[in-house]
Amino acid sequence: MSGDILIRADQLSVGFQIGKGLFNKQILKAVDGVSVEIEKGSFFGLVGESGSGKTTLGRAFLKAVPITGGHARYDDGEVQYDLAELAGPQLKDYRKRAQLIFQDPYAALSPRMTVRDIIAEPLEVMGLTGSRAETDERVREIAARCRLNLEHLRRFPHAFSGGQRQRISIARALVSDPKFVVADESVAALDVSIQADVLNLLKELQRDLGLTFMFISHDLSVVAHTCDHVAVMYLGRLVETAPTRTLFHAPKHPYTKALFSAIPSLDPDDRGKAQKLEGEIPSPTNQPAGCKFHTRCPYAVDRCKAEEPVLEHADAQGHDVACHRWRELFGAD
Ligand code: SF4
């Protein structure tokens, strides 16, 4: 990474206590020892199967779930916060700087509120504007940026298509003028033709407003076309991270390879060559010893079952990988 870092996580963990009673307590480690840097002004992708911990990591960066281990440092040039310790007025300030765009534009918008009130609500809750006229001006400004007609502001969400509703969700997330936005599967519920439109809007907003995005997705083709840098998660750990081009052209972790080979190819010669990802991701409450991927990895050896690999530099351009065998298997890519 070469630019300024907006968020730097160091051995970040998020655990939840599950089970009741004195003898039945268990800790579910949804995120376990993640170290990662998110560059200012970047579109940072986070991928992995469902259950990999990517949504929880996004929530931890928004301070929406408690950080139970390690650190995450936020520095936008105006303020610096240790997210693990954040509370009181600083947490209130952070809420306007870090926002979430929800996955489901149908469930995220109250059917009883007008579009104007939906977009204005964060300003009113956080007390960011002094008068109704000021609030209206800000709502109109962000609505126009999100390509909503001003006449839409008087209507209710049911009058809109999925793409328009997602633009309302985006306007609501951006109305407080955040620096950091987590977009969690934000185009997954939309038709493919509408996805492109919303992704183009997000890229335009990122560029024009100088935003930093964390884009969480299970759809690798969307990530490939949108993100500058991608991190791959498996069972709460980061297993590989690299600039997008590097990751897609020369992945070095067997899990990343398997994820990529599952992308449908338009080339008939490629079909049938996919390396199938066998089995299910293990339960976070019952994790295998050693490399967490060894129960599904076709290259696993005895060492993999006993010793957990650490994330190490594969090159000096931000490509890191956590696998005992990446050099012998894929080092020459
Ligand atoms: Fe596979 Fe072993 Fe590498 Fe894990 S450490 S990904 S089990 S080869």
Residues whose N, C-alpha, C, O or C-beta is under 5 A from the ligand:
A	BS01	SF4	P254 C291 F293 H294 C297 Y299 A300 V301 C304 P309 C323 H324 R325
